[in-house]
Amino acid sequence: MPHTQKTQKERSAPYKATTTSSVVIKEDTSAMNPGEQQPLQMTGSQILKEASRIMDFDGRDLSSFIREVDMILPLFNPNPSMLEFVTQRHVKTKIKGEAASVIRPLGPTPTWQQMREELIKNFGVKESYHTLYNQAIVLRNYNVSQYFQNLKDILDKLNLKHEFDRIKPIEFSPINNESLILKTFLNGIHPNLSSVVISRNISTIREAFSVLQETGLLIQFDKRQNNYKRNNYRNFSNRNSLSHNFGNFNNNQYMQNSNNFQFGQNQPREFRNNSNQNDNYQQFSFGQSRQNNSQQSRRYNSVQRRQNPPNRWK
């Protein structure tokens, strides 16, 4: 009867096969020419090395981190124990800082799907699709380059939200988002610039901006808008300074009039006679008021004589 007990070397053979076996990314090679690229083959050690190179995540650039992990982990699906090891050793340990505190309540050994959902919930795009669309539409163009950058950021948020959305609505697909943002960009820039883009039959906002840079028109319009913005700022500053000076002038006039009105100067005689002030103050006010009234009367008479001269002067 043959000896059927496995030796130590034979028992370790399956584990070695899992770590050194090659992984082939299958492609359709039926119509492939001999000079074309061959299917990619990677050994288990190479895959582990790639897993160890996964980028750290501290709350920034969530999309790149998720894409990288989603590309590496499916290679370990045939071996669940190795998949668990890579998830805990090379994925969970790369989540640091505030992001690590987010996944800590998930327990000591969370799955990648659990960590993925929690990261998207806390560090993903929180605005709704309609809010992002509205931000793009009401955005104003003060500088073409900055206008393009702001619209591109909104487009990236729309596509990122759609990528991590379980429902993935068709009306907010990347193609529709690109079309809307491009139309918004063309409506917001000068007609001379938009006509150049339309004549090239361009379908993306990045291509449109690249064409405008190649033509050289972008620099000219950016300079015009910067000068216009600078002149508007100067006019606004001058208006503020004038209004400030006018306000100071009014305050000074008010203080001067208040000082002149003090002690009964230029007050009506009836007010002074009916007031409960002492006799000395009434005598001082009365005399001062008589003098002012007589001066005003003489001035008024001289003006009337100039305007209506007597018959003997005609």
Residue pairs with C-beta under 8 A, 6 or more apart in sequence:
18 44
18 79
18 82
19 44
19 45
19 48
19 82
20 43
20 44
20 45
21 43
21 44
22 41
22 42
22 43
22 44
23 41
23 42
23 43
23 44
23 47
23 75
24 39
24 40
24 41
25 39
25 40
25 41
25 42
26 39
27 39
29 38
29 39
42 50
42 75
44 82
47 72
47 75
47 76
48 86
48 90
50 72
51 72
51 86
51 90
51 91
52 90
54 65
54 68
54 69
54 72
54 90
54 91
54 94
55 61
55 64
55 65
55 68
55 94
56 94
56 95
56 96
57 65
57 94
57 95
57 96
57 99
57 119
58 96
58 97
58 98
58 99
59 97
59 98
59 99
59 123
62 119
62 120
62 123
62 124
62 160
63 160
63 163
65 94
65 119
66 116
66 119
66 120
66 164
69 91
69 112
69 116
72 86
73 83
73 86
73 87
73 91
73 112
76 82
76 83
76 86
77 83
84 109
87 111
87 112
88 109
91 112
91 115
92 103
92 110
92 115
95 103
95 115
95 119
99 119
99 122
99 123
102 118
102 119
102 122
102 123
103 110
103 114
103 115
103 118
103 119
106 114
106 115
106 118
120 164
124 160
124 161
124 164
125 132
125 157
125 158
125 160
125 161
125 164
127 135
127 157
127 161
129 158
129 161
129 169
129 172
132 154
132 157
132 158
132 161
133 158
133 180
135 154
136 151
136 154
136 155
136 180
136 181
136 184
137 184
139 147
139 150
139 151
139 154
139 184
139 188
140 147
140 188
141 147
141 188
141 189
141 225
142 225
142 229
143 222
143 225
143 226
143 229
144 189
144 193
144 212
144 218
144 221
144 222
144 225
145 209
145 218
145 222
147 185
147 188
147 189
148 185
148 205
148 209
151 181
151 184
151 185
151 205
152 181
152 205
152 206
154 181
155 177
155 178
155 181
155 205
158 172
158 174
158 177
158 181
159 174
159 177
161 172
162 168
162 169
162 172
162 173
162 174
162 177
165 172
170 176
178 203
178 204
178 205
179 203
181 205
182 202
182 203
182 204
182 205
182 208
185 205
185 208
186 194
186 197
186 198
186 208
187 194
189 221
190 221
192 217
193 212
193 217
193 218
193 221
196 211
196 212
196 215
196 217
197 208
197 211
197 212
200 211
202 208
202 211
209 218
212 218
260 266
261 267
263 281
263 284
263 285
264 272
264 277
264 281
264 284
264 285
264 288
264 289
265 285
265 288
265 289
265 292
266 289
266 292
267 285
267 289
269 286
269 289
272 282
272 285
272 286
272 289
273 282
275 282
277 285
